[in-house]
């Protein structure tokens, strides 16, 4: 990947502070969206690090800490959308970022956005896989092994 492959979309709205999003674009596939969602959920459900939620200590004595989320369901974290153009994708990204995280779930999500046409340098339609996470949960170096597991041909252990 070269620097010119990176596109930044700035959204400095105070109520959406501390949320990061990364977008990976792929050539469109004839596989159904359900297959793509299944690919993501099968892999991310195996990663214990994604099953943690911030917990306030009893009586608020001490600092919040990370603990395993009760009743974790990976399907609560993976969503599908449509966007028919590059500008529609950018609008969808702002919409996705505007949605707050559920306080009782780990603060991360994946979004599959299908049907994107008109991406410069791409000969046809594309689809995007968007990673959205709160900065307290991790940074890009935290998510690097998650992305490795997500895009690997083999399931993570």
DSSP file (Angstrom, degrees, kcal/mol; ACC not computed):
  #  RESIDUE AA STRUCTURE BP1 BP2  ACC     N-H-->O    O-->H-N    N-H-->O    O-->H-N    TCO  KAPPA ALPHA  PHI   PSI    X-CA   Y-CA   Z-CA
    1    1 A X              0   0    0      0, 0.0     2,-0.2     0, 0.0     5,-0.0   0.000 360.0 360.0 360.0 133.2    0.0    0.0    0.0
    2    2 A X    >   -     0   0    0      1,-0.1     3,-2.1     0, 0.0     4,-0.4  -0.668 360.0-106.7-102.1 161.2    1.3    3.4   -0.9
    3    3 A X  G >  S+     0   0    0      1,-0.3     3,-1.9    -2,-0.2    -1,-0.1   0.865 119.2  61.2 -56.0 -36.9    0.5    6.7    0.9
    4    4 A X  G 3  S+     0   0    0      1,-0.3    -1,-0.3     3,-0.0     0, 0.0   0.654  93.0  66.6 -68.4 -11.8   -1.7    7.7   -2.1
    5    5 A X  G <  S+     0   0    0     -3,-2.1     2,-0.4     2,-0.0    -1,-0.3   0.655  85.8  86.7 -77.6 -15.4   -3.9    4.7   -1.4
    6    6 A X    <   -     0   0    0     -3,-1.9     2,-0.4    -4,-0.4     0, 0.0  -0.727  58.0-172.7 -90.7 132.0   -4.9    6.2    1.9
    7    7 A X        -     0   0    0     -2,-0.4     2,-0.4     2,-0.0    -3,-0.0  -0.988   8.8-154.1-123.2 131.7   -7.9    8.5    2.0
    8    8 A X        -     0   0    0     -2,-0.4     2,-0.5     2,-0.0    -2,-0.0  -0.889   7.7-167.4-111.7 136.6   -8.8   10.4    5.1
    9    9 A X        -     0   0    0     -2,-0.4     2,-0.4     2,-0.0    -2,-0.0  -0.968  15.6-151.2-121.6 112.6  -12.3   11.7    5.9
   10   10 A X        +     0   0    0     -2,-0.5     2,-0.3     2,-0.0    -2,-0.0  -0.693  21.2 170.9 -92.0 135.0  -12.3   14.1    8.8
   11   11 A X        +     0   0    0     -2,-0.4     2,-0.8     5,-0.1     5,-0.1  -0.774   3.2 177.9-141.5  90.1  -15.4   14.4   11.1
   12   12 A X        +     0   0    0     -2,-0.3     2,-0.5     5,-0.0     5,-0.1  -0.303  23.7 145.9 -95.2  50.1  -14.6   16.6   14.1
   13   13 A X    >   -     0   0    0     -2,-0.8     3,-2.2     1,-0.1    -2,-0.1  -0.767  49.1-135.8 -87.7 127.4  -18.0   16.6   15.7
   14   14 A X  G >  S+     0   0    0     -2,-0.5     3,-1.5     1,-0.3    -1,-0.1   0.818 100.0  58.7 -55.9 -36.0  -17.7   16.6   19.5
   15   15 A X  G 3  S+     0   0    0      1,-0.3    -1,-0.3    -3,-0.0    -3,-0.0   0.528 107.4  48.7 -75.8  -1.0  -20.3   13.9   20.2
   16   16 A X  G X  S+     0   0    0     -3,-2.2     3,-0.9    -5,-0.1    -1,-0.3   0.082  81.6 140.4-120.0  22.6  -18.3   11.4   18.1
   17   17 A X  T <   +     0   0    0     -3,-1.5     3,-0.1     1,-0.2    -5,-0.0  -0.239  60.3  25.8 -63.9 154.4  -14.9   12.0   19.7
   18   18 A X  T 3  S+     0   0    0      1,-0.2   117,-3.2   116,-0.1     2,-0.5   0.640  88.3 122.0  70.2  18.3  -12.6    9.1   20.3
   19   19 A X  E <   -A  134   0A   0     -3,-0.9     2,-0.3   115,-0.2   115,-0.2  -0.951  41.6-166.1-111.9 130.5  -14.0    6.9   17.6
   20   20 A X  E     -A  133   0A   0    113,-3.0   113,-2.5    -2,-0.5     2,-0.4  -0.863   2.9-169.2-112.9 149.8  -11.7    5.6   14.9
   21   21 A X  E     -A  132   0A   0     -2,-0.3     2,-0.4   111,-0.2   111,-0.2  -1.000   4.4-168.8-138.6 139.7  -12.7    3.9   11.6
   22   22 A X  E     -A  131   0A   0    109,-2.3   109,-3.0    -2,-0.4     2,-0.5  -0.987   9.6-155.7-126.8 138.9  -10.7    2.1    9.0
   23   23 A X  E     -A  130   0A   0     -2,-0.4     2,-0.5   107,-0.2   107,-0.2  -0.959   6.3-168.5-121.5 125.7  -12.0    1.1    5.6
   24   24 A X  E     -A  129   0A   0    105,-2.3   105,-2.5    -2,-0.5     2,-0.4  -0.961  13.4-153.8-109.9 128.2  -10.7   -1.7    3.5
   25   25 A X  E     +A  128   0A   0     -2,-0.5     2,-0.3   103,-0.2   103,-0.2  -0.837  15.0 177.9-104.7 139.6  -11.9   -1.8   -0.2
   26   26 A X  E     -A  127   0A   0    101,-2.6   101,-2.4    -2,-0.4     3,-0.1  -0.950  39.6 -91.4-133.6 152.6  -12.1   -4.9   -2.2
   27   27 A X  E     -A  126   0A   0     -2,-0.3    99,-0.3    99,-0.2    98,-0.1  -0.423  59.7 -94.4 -60.1 140.5  -13.4   -5.7   -5.8
   28   28 A X        -     0   0    0     97,-2.6     2,-0.3    88,-0.2    -1,-0.1  -0.214  44.1-154.7 -58.1 147.6  -17.0   -6.6   -5.6
   29   29 A X        -     0   0    0      2,-0.2    -1,-0.1    -3,-0.1    -3,-0.0  -0.825  24.5-128.4-121.7 160.0  -17.8  -10.3   -5.4
   30   30 A X  S    S+     0   0    0     -2,-0.3     2,-0.1     2,-0.1     3,-0.1   0.468  75.7 113.5 -87.1  -0.4  -20.8  -12.4   -6.4
   31   31 A X  S    S-     0   0    0      1,-0.1    -2,-0.2     2,-0.1     5,-0.1  -0.464  77.5-105.8 -67.1 141.2  -20.8  -14.0   -2.9
   32   32 A X    >>  -     0   0    0     -2,-0.1     4,-1.4     1,-0.1     3,-0.9  -0.282  23.5-114.6 -65.8 154.4  -24.0  -13.0   -1.0
   33   33 A X  H 3> S+     0   0    0      1,-0.3     4,-2.7     2,-0.2     5,-0.2   0.865 116.1  63.1 -56.9 -37.3  -23.7  -10.5    1.8
   34   34 A X  H 3> S+     0   0    0      1,-0.2     4,-2.3     2,-0.2    -1,-0.3   0.858 101.1  52.1 -58.1 -35.4  -24.7  -13.2    4.3
   35   35 A X  H <> S+     0   0    0     -3,-0.9     4,-2.3     2,-0.2    -1,-0.2   0.902 109.5  48.4 -67.2 -40.7  -21.5  -15.1    3.3
   36   36 A X  H  X S+     0   0    0     -4,-1.4     4,-2.1     2,-0.2    -2,-0.2   0.914 112.4  48.6 -64.9 -42.3  -19.3  -12.0    4.0
   37   37 A X  H  X S+     0   0    0     -4,-2.7     4,-3.1     1,-0.2     5,-0.3   0.916 111.1  50.8 -62.5 -42.9  -21.0  -11.5    7.3
   38   38 A X  H  X S+     0   0    0     -4,-2.3     4,-2.5    -5,-0.2     5,-0.2   0.892 107.3  53.9 -62.7 -39.7  -20.5  -15.1    8.2
   39   39 A X  H  X S+     0   0    0     -4,-2.3     4,-1.5     2,-0.2    -1,-0.2   0.943 114.1  41.6 -57.8 -48.8  -16.8  -14.9    7.3
   40   40 A X  H  X S+     0   0    0     -4,-2.1     4,-2.9     1,-0.2     5,-0.3   0.938 116.2  46.9 -67.6 -48.0  -16.3  -11.9    9.6
   41   41 A X  H  X S+     0   0    0     -4,-3.1     4,-2.1     1,-0.2    -1,-0.2   0.887 109.8  53.6 -66.1 -37.9  -18.4  -13.3   12.5
   42   42 A X  H  < S+     0   0    0     -4,-2.5     4,-0.4    -5,-0.3    -1,-0.2   0.908 116.2  39.2 -62.1 -41.1  -16.8  -16.7   12.4
   43   43 A X  H >< S+     0   0    0     -4,-1.5     3,-1.0    -5,-0.2     4,-0.2   0.928 117.4  45.9 -76.7 -46.4  -13.3  -15.2   12.7
   44   44 A X  H >< S+     0   0    0     -4,-2.9     3,-1.4     1,-0.3     6,-0.2   0.810 103.4  64.2 -70.5 -27.4  -14.0  -12.4   15.2
   45   45 A X  T 3< S+     0   0    0     -4,-2.1    -1,-0.3    -5,-0.3    -2,-0.2   0.728  98.2  57.2 -67.2 -19.1  -16.0  -14.7   17.4
   46   46 A X  T <  S+     0   0    0     -3,-1.0     2,-0.9    -4,-0.4    -1,-0.3   0.524  86.6  90.1 -85.5  -6.0  -12.8  -16.7   18.0
   47   47 A X    X   -     0   0    0     -3,-1.4     3,-1.8    -4,-0.2     4,-0.2  -0.794  56.9-168.3-100.4 102.5  -10.9  -13.7   19.3
   48   48 A X  G >  S+     0   0    0     -2,-0.9     3,-2.1     1,-0.3    -1,-0.2   0.809  82.8  68.6 -58.5 -31.9  -11.3  -13.4   23.1
   49   49 A X  G >  S+     0   0    0      1,-0.3     3,-0.6     2,-0.1    -1,-0.3   0.752  94.9  56.7 -62.6 -23.0   -9.8   -9.9   23.1
   50   50 A X  G <  S+     0   0    0     -3,-1.8    -1,-0.3    -6,-0.2    -2,-0.2   0.479  93.0  71.1 -85.3  -1.6  -12.9   -8.6   21.2
   51   51 A X  G <  S+     0   0    0     -3,-2.1    18,-3.5    -4,-0.2     2,-0.3   0.046  75.5 108.1-103.7  25.8  -15.2   -9.9   24.0
   52   52 A X  E <   -D   68   0B   0     -3,-0.6     2,-0.3    16,-0.3    55,-0.2  -0.815  43.2-173.3-109.6 146.4  -14.2   -7.4   26.6
   53   53 A X  E     -D   67   0B   0     14,-2.9    14,-2.2    -2,-0.3     2,-0.3  -0.960  33.3-101.8-133.3 149.7  -16.3   -4.5   27.9
   54   54 A X  E     -D   66   0B   0     -2,-0.3     2,-0.4    51,-0.2    12,-0.2  -0.558  39.1-162.6 -73.3 133.5  -15.4   -1.6   30.3
   55   55 A X  E     -D   65   0B   0     10,-3.2    10,-2.1    -2,-0.3     2,-0.4  -0.972  14.3-136.8-122.9 129.4  -16.8   -2.2   33.8
   56   56 A X        -     0   0    0     -2,-0.4     8,-0.1     8,-0.2     3,-0.1  -0.679  34.1-112.1 -78.7 134.3  -17.2    0.3   36.5
   57   57 A X    >   -     0   0    0     -2,-0.4     3,-2.7     5,-0.2     5,-0.1  -0.319  44.3 -82.4 -66.7 152.5  -16.1   -1.0   39.9
   58   58 A X  G >  S+     0   0    0      1,-0.3     3,-1.3     2,-0.2    -1,-0.1  -0.287 118.4   6.2 -55.2 130.6  -18.8   -1.6   42.6
   59   59 A X  G 3  S-     0   0    0      1,-0.2    -1,-0.3    -3,-0.1     3,-0.1   0.587 119.1 -87.7  69.9  10.0  -19.6    1.7   44.3
   60   60 A X  G <  S+     0   0    0     -3,-2.7     2,-0.8     1,-0.2    -1,-0.2   0.812  82.6 151.1  55.9  32.8  -17.3    3.5   41.8
   61   61 A X    <   -     0   0    0     -3,-1.3    -1,-0.2     2,-0.1     2,-0.2  -0.857  58.2  -1.4 -94.6 112.4  -14.3    2.8   44.1
   62   62 A X  S    S-     0   0    0     -2,-0.8     2,-0.2    -3,-0.1    -5,-0.2  -0.524 102.2 -45.8 102.0-174.0  -11.3    2.5   41.8
   63   63 A X        -     0   0    0     -2,-0.2    -2,-0.1     1,-0.1    -8,-0.1  -0.624  59.6 -97.7 -95.8 150.8  -10.9    2.7   38.1
   64   64 A X        -     0   0    0     -2,-0.2     2,-0.3    -8,-0.1    -8,-0.2  -0.294  45.6-166.3 -59.0 154.2  -13.0    1.1   35.4
   65   65 A X  E     -D   55   0B   0    -10,-2.1   -10,-3.2   -12,-0.1     2,-0.4  -0.921  22.9-101.1-140.7 165.7  -11.4   -2.1   34.1
   66   66 A X  E     +D   54   0B   0     -2,-0.3     2,-0.3   -12,-0.2   -12,-0.2  -0.754  44.4 164.6 -92.7 134.4  -11.9   -4.5   31.2
   67   67 A X  E     -D   53   0B   0    -14,-2.2   -14,-2.9    -2,-0.4     2,-0.1  -0.942  47.1 -76.5-142.1 162.1  -13.8   -7.7   31.7
   68   68 A X  E     -D   52   0B   0     -2,-0.3     2,-0.3   -16,-0.2   -16,-0.3  -0.396  54.2-115.5 -61.4 132.4  -15.4  -10.4   29.6
   69   69 A X    >   -     0   0    0    -18,-3.5     3,-0.9    -2,-0.1     2,-0.2  -0.524  26.7-124.3 -71.9 129.4  -18.8   -9.1   28.3
   70   70 A X  T 3  S+     0   0    0     -2,-0.3    -1,-0.1     1,-0.2    -3,-0.0  -0.497  91.1   8.3 -71.5 144.8  -21.7  -11.0   29.6
   71   71 A X  T 3  S-     0   0    0      1,-0.2    -1,-0.2    -2,-0.2     2,-0.2   0.861  87.1-171.1  55.2  40.5  -24.0  -12.5   26.9
   72   72 A X    <   -     0   0    0     -3,-0.9     2,-0.4   -21,-0.1    -1,-0.2  -0.431   9.7-177.6 -64.9 131.7  -21.6  -11.6   24.1
   73   73 A X    >   -     0   0    0     -2,-0.2     3,-2.2     1,-0.1     4,-0.2  -0.940  19.4-156.3-132.9 111.4  -23.0  -12.1   20.6
   74   74 A X  G >  S+     0   0    0     -2,-0.4     3,-1.9     1,-0.3     4,-0.3   0.777  90.8  69.8 -58.3 -27.5  -20.7  -11.3   17.7
   75   75 A X  G >  S+     0   0    0      1,-0.3     3,-0.6     2,-0.2    -1,-0.3   0.705  87.5  65.9 -66.6 -18.2  -23.7  -10.7   15.5
   76   76 A X  G <  S+     0   0    0     -3,-2.2    -1,-0.3     1,-0.2    -2,-0.2   0.613 103.5  48.4 -72.2 -11.1  -24.4   -7.5   17.4
   77   77 A X  G <  S+     0   0    0     -3,-1.9    33,-3.2    -4,-0.2     2,-0.5   0.422  97.6  71.8-112.1  -1.2  -21.2   -6.1   16.1
   78   78 A X  E <   +b  110   0A   0     -3,-0.6     2,-0.3    -4,-0.3    33,-0.2  -0.974  58.2 175.1-125.4 126.0  -21.3   -6.9   12.3
   79   79 A X  E     -b  111   0A   0     31,-2.4    33,-3.1    -2,-0.5     2,-0.4  -0.885  19.5-141.0-131.3 155.6  -23.7   -4.9   10.1
   80   80 A X  E     +b  112   0A   0     -2,-0.3     2,-0.3    31,-0.2    33,-0.2  -0.928  23.9 164.9-120.8 144.4  -24.4   -4.7    6.3
   81   81 A X  E     -b  113   0A   0     31,-2.7    33,-2.4    -2,-0.4     2,-0.4  -0.900  26.7-128.2-145.2 170.7  -25.2   -1.6    4.2
   82   82 A X  E     +b  114   0A   0     -2,-0.3     2,-0.3    31,-0.2    33,-0.2  -0.957  21.7 171.1-123.0 146.0  -25.5   -0.5    0.6
   83   83 A X        -     0   0    0     31,-2.4     6,-0.1    -2,-0.4    34,-0.1  -0.859  16.1-161.7-152.7 118.6  -23.8    2.5   -1.0
   84   84 A X        +     0   0    0     -2,-0.3    33,-0.5    32,-0.2     2,-0.3   0.512  69.7  23.0 -86.5  -3.0  -24.0    2.9   -4.8
   85   85 A X  S  > S-     0   0    0     31,-0.2     4,-2.4     1,-0.1    33,-0.2  -0.954  82.4 -99.8-152.8 169.6  -21.1    5.4   -5.2
   86   86 A X  H  > S+     0   0    0     31,-1.0     4,-2.1    -2,-0.3     5,-0.1   0.908 123.9  47.6 -59.7 -43.8  -18.0    6.8   -3.7
   87   87 A X  H  > S+     0   0    0      1,-0.2     4,-2.1     2,-0.2    -1,-0.2   0.874 110.4  52.1 -68.4 -35.2  -19.9    9.9   -2.4
   88   88 A X  H  > S+     0   0    0      2,-0.2     4,-2.4     1,-0.2    -2,-0.2   0.870 107.9  53.1 -66.4 -35.4  -22.6    7.6   -1.0
   89   89 A X  H  X S+     0   0    0     -4,-2.4     4,-2.5     2,-0.2    -2,-0.2   0.937 108.2  49.2 -62.9 -46.1  -19.9    5.6    0.8
   90   90 A X  H  X S+     0   0    0     -4,-2.1     4,-1.8     1,-0.2    -2,-0.2   0.904 112.1  48.4 -61.7 -40.5  -18.5    8.7    2.4
   91   91 A X  H  X S+     0   0    0     -4,-2.1     4,-2.0     1,-0.2    -1,-0.2   0.902 111.0  51.0 -64.4 -40.5  -22.0    9.7    3.6
   92   92 A X  H  X S+     0   0    0     -4,-2.4     4,-2.9     1,-0.2    -2,-0.2   0.877 106.5  55.1 -65.3 -37.3  -22.6    6.2    4.9
   93   93 A X  H  X S+     0   0    0     -4,-2.5     4,-2.5     2,-0.2    -1,-0.2   0.911 108.4  47.6 -62.2 -41.9  -19.3    6.3    6.8
   94   94 A X  H  X S+     0   0    0     -4,-1.8     4,-1.6     2,-0.2    -1,-0.2   0.891 112.5  49.9 -65.3 -38.4  -20.4    9.5    8.6
   95   95 A X  H  X S+     0   0    0     -4,-2.0     4,-0.8     2,-0.2    -2,-0.2   0.925 111.7  47.6 -64.7 -45.4  -23.7    7.9    9.4
   96   96 A X  H >< S+     0   0    0     -4,-2.9     3,-0.9     1,-0.2    -2,-0.2   0.917 111.5  50.6 -62.2 -43.6  -22.0    4.8   10.8
   97   97 A X  H 3< S+     0   0    0     -4,-2.5    -1,-0.2     1,-0.2    -2,-0.2   0.825 103.2  60.8 -65.4 -30.4  -19.6    6.9   12.9
   98   98 A X  H 3< S+     0   0    0     -4,-1.6     2,-0.4    -5,-0.2    -1,-0.2   0.725  83.0  93.4 -70.4 -21.6  -22.5    9.0   14.3
   99   99 A X  S << S-     0   0    0     -3,-0.9     2,-0.0    -4,-0.8    -4,-0.0  -0.606  78.1-130.5 -76.6 124.1  -24.2    5.9   15.9
  100  100 A X        -     0   0    0     -2,-0.4     2,-0.2     1,-0.1    -2,-0.1  -0.320  22.0-105.8 -71.5 156.4  -23.0    5.5   19.5
  101  101 A X        -     0   0    0      1,-0.1     2,-0.3     6,-0.1    -1,-0.1  -0.531  37.2-104.9 -74.9 147.0  -21.7    2.3   20.8
  102  102 A X    >   -     0   0    0     -2,-0.2     3,-1.5     4,-0.2    -1,-0.1  -0.598  26.0-137.9 -70.3 131.8  -24.0    0.3   23.1
  103  103 A X  T 3  S+     0   0    0     -2,-0.3    -1,-0.1     1,-0.3   -49,-0.1   0.719  99.4  54.2 -68.6 -20.9  -22.6    0.8   26.7
  104  104 A X  T 3  S+     0   0    0      2,-0.1     2,-0.3   -51,-0.1    -1,-0.3   0.316 103.7  65.6 -96.6   9.0  -23.2   -2.9   27.6
  105  105 A X  S <  S-     0   0    0     -3,-1.5   -51,-0.2   -36,-0.1   -54,-0.1  -0.898  98.6 -84.1-126.8 157.0  -21.2   -4.3   24.6
  106  106 A X        -     0   0    0     -2,-0.3     2,-2.0   -56,-0.2    -4,-0.2  -0.348  49.9-114.0 -56.0 139.0  -17.5   -4.1   23.6
  107  107 A X  S    S+     0   0    0    -55,-0.2    27,-2.2    -6,-0.1     2,-0.3  -0.408  80.1  91.2 -84.6  67.4  -17.0   -0.8   21.7
  108  108 A X  E     + C   0 133A   0     -2,-2.0     2,-0.3    25,-0.2    25,-0.2  -0.984  44.3 179.2-150.6 156.8  -16.2   -2.1   18.2
  109  109 A X  E     - C   0 132A   0     23,-2.7    23,-2.9    -2,-0.3     2,-0.4  -0.987  18.4-145.2-152.5 153.5  -18.1   -2.9   15.0
  110  110 A X  E     -bC  78 131A   0    -33,-3.2   -31,-2.4    -2,-0.3     2,-0.4  -0.980  16.7-165.9-117.7 139.9  -17.5   -4.2   11.5
  111  111 A X  E     -bC  79 130A   0     19,-2.1    19,-3.2    -2,-0.4     2,-0.6  -0.994   8.5-155.3-127.3 127.0  -19.7   -2.8    8.7
  112  112 A X  E     -bC  80 129A   0    -33,-3.1   -31,-2.7    -2,-0.4     2,-0.5  -0.906  12.6-169.0-100.0 122.7  -19.9   -4.4    5.2
  113  113 A X  E     -bC  81 128A   0     15,-2.5    15,-2.7    -2,-0.6     3,-0.3  -0.960   9.1-166.5-118.6 117.6  -20.9   -1.9    2.6
  114  114 A X  E     +b   82   0A   0    -33,-2.4   -31,-2.4    -2,-0.5    13,-0.2  -0.606  53.6  33.8-104.3 158.6  -21.8   -3.3   -0.8
  115  115 A X  E     +     0   0A   0     11,-0.3     2,-0.5     1,-0.2    12,-0.2   0.706  63.0 166.0  82.1  24.3  -22.3   -1.9   -4.3
  116  116 A X  E     - C   0 126A   0     10,-2.3    10,-2.9    -3,-0.3     2,-0.3  -0.621  11.1-177.1 -81.4 122.0  -19.8    1.0   -4.4
  117  117 A X        +     0   0    0     -2,-0.5   -31,-1.0   -33,-0.5     8,-0.1  -0.833  53.8  36.0-115.1 153.7  -19.2    2.3   -7.9
  118  118 A X        +     0   0    0     -2,-0.3     2,-0.6     1,-0.2    -1,-0.2   0.785  63.2 160.6  81.1  28.9  -16.9    5.0   -9.2
  119  119 A X    >   -     0   0    0      5,-0.4     3,-2.4    -3,-0.2    -1,-0.2  -0.750  48.1-111.7 -83.7 122.3  -13.9    4.4   -6.9
  120  120 A X  T 3  S+     0   0    0     -2,-0.6     3,-0.1     1,-0.3    -1,-0.1  -0.258 100.4  15.8 -56.3 131.8  -10.9    6.1   -8.5
  121  121 A X  T 3  S+     0   0    0      1,-0.2     2,-0.5     2,-0.0    -1,-0.3   0.396 101.7 107.5  85.8  -3.5   -8.4    3.5   -9.7
  122  122 A X    <   -     0   0    0     -3,-2.4    -1,-0.2     1,-0.1    -4,-0.2  -0.932  61.5-148.7-110.5 128.6  -10.8    0.6   -9.4
  123  123 A X  S    S-     0   0    0     -2,-0.5     2,-0.2    -3,-0.1    -1,-0.1   0.573  73.7  -2.4 -75.5  -7.8  -12.2   -0.9  -12.6
  124  124 A X  S    S-     0   0    0      1,-0.1    -5,-0.4    -5,-0.1    -6,-0.1  -0.755 101.9 -32.1-154.9-158.8  -15.6   -1.9  -11.3
  125  125 A X        -     0   0    0     -2,-0.2   -97,-2.6    -8,-0.1     2,-0.3  -0.332  54.7-164.2 -71.3 155.6  -17.8   -2.0   -8.3
  126  126 A X  E     -AC  27 116A   0    -10,-2.9   -10,-2.3   -99,-0.3     2,-0.3  -0.833  12.6-145.3-130.1 167.1  -16.3   -2.5   -4.8
  127  127 A X  E     -A   26   0A   0   -101,-2.4  -101,-2.6    -2,-0.3     2,-0.4  -0.969  17.2-143.0-130.6 155.2  -17.3   -3.4   -1.4
  128  128 A X  E     -AC  25 113A   0    -15,-2.7   -15,-2.5    -2,-0.3     2,-0.5  -0.885   8.3-155.4-118.7 146.1  -15.9   -2.1    1.9
  129  129 A X  E     -AC  24 112A   0   -105,-2.5  -105,-2.3    -2,-0.4     2,-0.5  -0.984  22.1-162.7-115.9 116.6  -15.2   -3.6    5.2
  130  130 A X  E     -AC  23 111A   0    -19,-3.2   -19,-2.1    -2,-0.5     2,-0.6  -0.859   9.1-158.0-105.7 129.7  -15.2   -0.9    7.9
  131  131 A X  E     -AC  22 110A   0   -109,-3.0  -109,-2.3    -2,-0.5     2,-0.4  -0.940  14.0-177.0-104.2 123.2  -13.7   -1.3   11.3
  132  132 A X  E     +AC  21 109A   0    -23,-2.9   -23,-2.7    -2,-0.6     2,-0.3  -0.982  12.4 156.1-120.9 130.9  -15.2    1.1   13.9
  133  133 A X  E     -AC  20 108A   0   -113,-2.5  -113,-3.0    -2,-0.4     2,-0.3  -0.996  42.7-109.5-153.3 153.8  -13.8    1.2   17.4
  134  134 A X  E >>  -A   19   0A   0    -27,-2.2     3,-1.7    -2,-0.3     4,-1.0  -0.629  32.5-124.0 -81.5 141.8  -13.6    3.4   20.5
  135  135 A X  T 34 S+     0   0    0   -117,-3.2    -1,-0.1    -2,-0.3  -116,-0.1   0.782 108.7  62.7 -60.8 -27.4  -10.0    4.6   21.2
  136  136 A X  T 34 S+     0   0    0   -118,-0.3    -1,-0.3     1,-0.2     3,-0.1   0.761 100.7  54.4 -69.0 -22.3  -10.1    3.2   24.7
  137  137 A X  T <4 S-     0   0    0     -3,-1.7     2,-0.3     1,-0.3    -1,-0.2   0.837 124.8 -53.0 -79.9 -34.5  -10.6   -0.3   23.3
  138  138 A X     <  -     0   0    0     -4,-1.0    -1,-0.3    -3,-0.1     2,-0.2  -0.982  43.2-119.7 176.3 177.2   -7.5   -0.2   21.1
  139  139 A X    >>  -     0   0    0     -2,-0.3     4,-2.0    -3,-0.1     3,-0.7  -0.692  53.0 -78.8-127.4-177.3   -5.5    1.5   18.4
  140  140 A X  H 3> S+     0   0    0      1,-0.3     4,-1.2    -2,-0.2  -118,-0.0   0.856 130.8  54.1 -57.9 -33.8   -4.4    0.4   15.0
  141  141 A X  H 3> S+     0   0    0      1,-0.2     4,-0.5     2,-0.2    -1,-0.3   0.855 107.7  51.4 -68.9 -31.0   -1.6   -1.7   16.5
  142  142 A X  H <4 S+     0   0    0     -3,-0.7     4,-0.4     1,-0.2     3,-0.4   0.895 113.3  45.1 -65.9 -40.5   -4.1   -3.5   18.7
  143  143 A X  H  X S+     0   0    0     -4,-2.0     4,-3.0     1,-0.2     5,-0.3   0.605  88.4  88.5 -82.9 -11.6   -6.3   -4.2   15.7
  144  144 A X  H  X S+     0   0    0     -4,-1.2     4,-2.4     1,-0.2    -1,-0.2   0.924  92.7  43.2 -54.6 -48.6   -3.5   -5.4   13.4
  145  145 A X  H  X S+     0   0    0     -4,-0.5     4,-2.3    -3,-0.4    -1,-0.2   0.832 112.2  55.3 -67.5 -27.6   -3.7   -9.1   14.6
  146  146 A X  H  > S+     0   0    0     -4,-0.4     4,-2.5     2,-0.2    -2,-0.2   0.943 109.9  45.2 -65.5 -46.6   -7.5   -8.8   14.4
  147  147 A X  H  X S+     0   0    0     -4,-3.0     4,-2.5     2,-0.2    -2,-0.2   0.888 110.2  55.1 -64.1 -38.5   -7.3   -7.8   10.8
  148  148 A X  H  X S+     0   0    0     -4,-2.4     4,-0.7    -5,-0.3    -1,-0.2   0.937 112.5  42.7 -57.9 -45.8   -4.7  -10.5   10.2
  149  149 A X  H  < S+     0   0    0     -4,-2.3     3,-0.3     1,-0.2    -2,-0.2   0.873 113.0  53.9 -67.3 -37.4   -7.3  -13.1   11.5
  150  150 A X  H  < S+     0   0    0     -4,-2.5    -2,-0.2     1,-0.2    -1,-0.2   0.898 116.7  35.0 -64.8 -41.6  -10.1  -11.5    9.6
  151  151 A X  H  < S+     0   0    0     -4,-2.5    -1,-0.2    -5,-0.1    -2,-0.2   0.411  92.6 110.9 -98.7   2.1   -8.5  -11.6    6.2
  152  152 A X     <  -     0   0    0     -4,-0.7     4,-0.1    -3,-0.3    -3,-0.0  -0.464  68.0-134.8 -75.4 148.4   -6.6  -14.9    6.7
  153  153 A X  S    S+     0   0    0     -2,-0.1     2,-0.3     2,-0.1    -1,-0.1   0.852  89.7  62.2 -69.4 -33.7   -7.7  -17.9    4.6
  154  154 A X  S    S-     0   0    0      1,-0.1    -2,-0.1    -3,-0.0     2,-0.1  -0.661  94.6-106.1 -94.6 149.6   -7.5  -20.1    7.7
  155  155 A X        -     0   0    0     -2,-0.3    -1,-0.1     1,-0.1    -2,-0.1  -0.446  38.9-109.6 -67.7 142.5   -9.6  -19.7   10.8
  156  156 A X              0   0    0     -7,-0.2    -1,-0.1     1,-0.1    -7,-0.0  -0.402 360.0 360.0 -67.8 152.4   -7.7  -18.3   13.9
  157  157 A X              0   0    0     -2,-0.1    -1,-0.1  -110,-0.0    -2,-0.1   0.527 360.0 360.0 -65.5 360.0   -7.1  -20.9   16.7
